[in-house]
Amino acid sequence: MDRDFVMVLPGGRVPARFVTLEDGTPGVEVEGVSFPHVTDEVPNGIEGNSDEQRRVIDGLRQRFRITSEPSVLAFDVEEPETGERQ
């Protein structure tokens, strides 16, 4: 399932990758940290459960000036080759 994509956030883009987590569930890797791929609250999202995950999410919020702080960080998916959003 590993597949590169561009994570589109309000205010910016960051390279990311769809991955399979150790327990076999779908995940997203961004900035070297793996997250569960959350799809029940939003079409695509990540949630920070560990300190490292929360650090990355807080860094993304700060870098892209995302002021809302819901538990799930929602994002759009853009294919790197085409620039097409899904």
Contact map, one row per residue, 1 for C-alpha under 8 A:
11100000000000000111000000000000000000000000000000000000000000000000000000000000000000
11110000000000001111000000000000000000000000000000000000000000000000000000000000000000
11111000000000001110000000000000000000000000000000000000000000000000000000000000000000
01111100000000111100000000000000000000000000000000000000000000000000000000000011000000
00111110000000111100000000000000000000000000000000000000000000000000000000001111000000
00011111000011111000000000000000000000000000000000000000000000000000000000001111000000
00001111100011110000000000000000000000000000000000000000000000000000000000111100000000
00000111110111000000000000000000000000000000000000000000000000000000000000111100000000
00000011111110000000000000000000000000000000000000000000000000010000000001110000000000
00000001111100000000000000000000000000000000000000000000000000010100000000100000000000
00000000111110000000000000000000000000000000000000000000000000011100000000000000000000
00000001111111000000000000000000000000000000000000000000000000010000000000000000000000
00000111101111100000000000000000000000000000000000000000000000000000000000000000000000
00000111000111110000000000000100000000000000000000000000000000000000000000000000000000
00011110000011111000000000000110000000000000000000000000000000000000000000000000000000
00011110000001111100000000011110000000000000000000000000000000000000000000000000000000
01111100000000111110000000011100000000000000000000000000000000000000000000000000000000
11111000000000011111000001111000000000000000000000000000000000000000000000000000000000
11100000000000001111100001111000010000000000000000000000000000000000000000000000000000
11000000000000000111111111110000000000000000000000000000000000000000000000000000000000
00000000000000000011111111100000010100000000000000000000000000000000000000000000000000
00000000000000000001111110000000000000000000000000000000000000000000000000000000000000
00000000000000000001111110000000000000000000000000000000000000000000000000000000000000
00000000000000000001111111000000000000000000000000000000000000000000000000000000000000
00000000000000000001111111100000000100000000000000000000000000000000000000000000000000
00000000000000000111100111110000000110000000000000000000000000000000000000000000000000
00000000000000000111100011111000011110000000000000000000000000000000000000000000000000
00000000000000011111000001111100011110000000010000000000000000000000000000000000000000
00000000000000011110000000111111111000000000000000000000000000000000000000000000000000
00000000000001111000000000011111111000000000000000000000000000000000000000000000000000
00000000000000110000000000001111100000000000000000000001000000000000000000000000000000
00000000000000000000000000001111110000000000000000000000000000000000000000000000000000
00000000000000000000000000001111111000000000000000011001000000000000000000000000000000
00000000000000000010100000111101111100000000000000001000000000000000000000000000000000
00000000000000000000000000111100111110000000011100001000000000000000000000000000000000
00000000000000000000100011110000011111000000011000000000000000000000000000000000000000
00000000000000000000000001110000001111100001111000000000000000000000000000000000000000
00000000000000000000000000000000000111111111111000000000000000000000000100000000000000
00000000000000000000000000000000000011111111100000000000000000000000000000000000000000
00000000000000000000000000000000000001111110000000000000000000000000000000000000000000
00000000000000000000000000000000000001111110000000000000000000000000000100000000000000
00000000000000000000000000000000000001111111100000000000000000000000000001000000000000
00000000000000000000000000000000000001111111100000000000000000000000000001000000000000
00000000000000000000000000000000000011100111110000000000000000000000000001111000000000
00000000000000000000000000000000000011100111111000000000000000000000000111100000000000
00000000000000000000000000010000001111000001111100000000000000000000000111000000000000
00000000000000000000000000000000001111000000111110001100000000000000001110000000000000
00000000000000000000000000000000001000000000011111111100100000000000001100000000000000
00000000000000000000000000000000000000000000001111101100000000000000000000000000000000
00000000000000000000000000000000000000000000000111111100000000000000000000000000000000
00000000000000000000000000000000000000000000000111111110000000000000000000000000000000
00000000000000000000000000000000100000000000000101111111000000000000000000000000000000
00000000000000000000000000000000111000000000001111111111100000000000000000000000000000
00000000000000000000000000000000000000000000001111111111110000000000000000000000000000
00000000000000000000000000000000000000000000000000111111111000000000000000000000000000
00000000000000000000000000000010100000000000000000011111111100000000000000000000000000
00000000000000000000000000000000000000000000000100001111111110000000000010000000000000
00000000000000000000000000000000000000000000000000000111111111000000000000000000000000
00000000000000000000000000000000000000000000000000000011111111100000000000000000000000
00000000000000000000000000000000000000000000000000000001111111110100000000000000000000
00000000000000000000000000000000000000000000000000000000111111111110000000000000000000
00000000000000000000000000000000000000000000000000000000011111111100000000000000000000
00000000000000000000000000000000000000000000000000000000001111111100000000000000000000
00000000111100000000000000000000000000000000000000000000000111111100000000000000000000
00000000001000000000000000000000000000000000000000000000000011111110000000000000000000
00000000011000000000000000000000000000000000000000000000000111111111100000000000000000
00000000000000000000000000000000000000000000000000000000000010001111100000000000000000
00000000000000000000000000000000000000000000000000000000000000000111110000000000000000
00000000000000000000000000000000000000000000000000000000000000000111111010000000000000
00000000000000000000000000000000000000000000000000000000000000000001111110000000000000
00000000000000000000000000000000000000000000001100000000000000000000111110000000000000
00000000000000000000000000000000000001001000111100000000000000000000011111000000000000
00000000000000000000000000000000000000000000111000000000100000000000111111100000000000
00000000100000000000000000000000000000000111110000000000000000000000000111110000000000
00000011110000000000000000000000000000000001100000000000000000000000000011111000000000
00000011100000000000000000000000000000000001000000000000000000000000000001111100000011
00001111000000000000000000000000000000000001000000000000000000000000000000111110000011
00001111000000000000000000000000000000000000000000000000000000000000000000011111011111
00011100000000000000000000000000000000000000000000000000000000000000000000001111111111
00011100000000000000000000000000000000000000000000000000000000000000000000000111111100
00000000000000000000000000000000000000000000000000000000000000000000000000000011111000
00000000000000000000000000000000000000000000000000000000000000000000000000000111111100
00000000000000000000000000000000000000000000000000000000000000000000000000000111111110
00000000000000000000000000000000000000000000000000000000000000000000000000000111011111
00000000000000000000000000000000000000000000000000000000000000000000000000011110001111
00000000000000000000000000000000000000000000000000000000000000000000000000011110000111
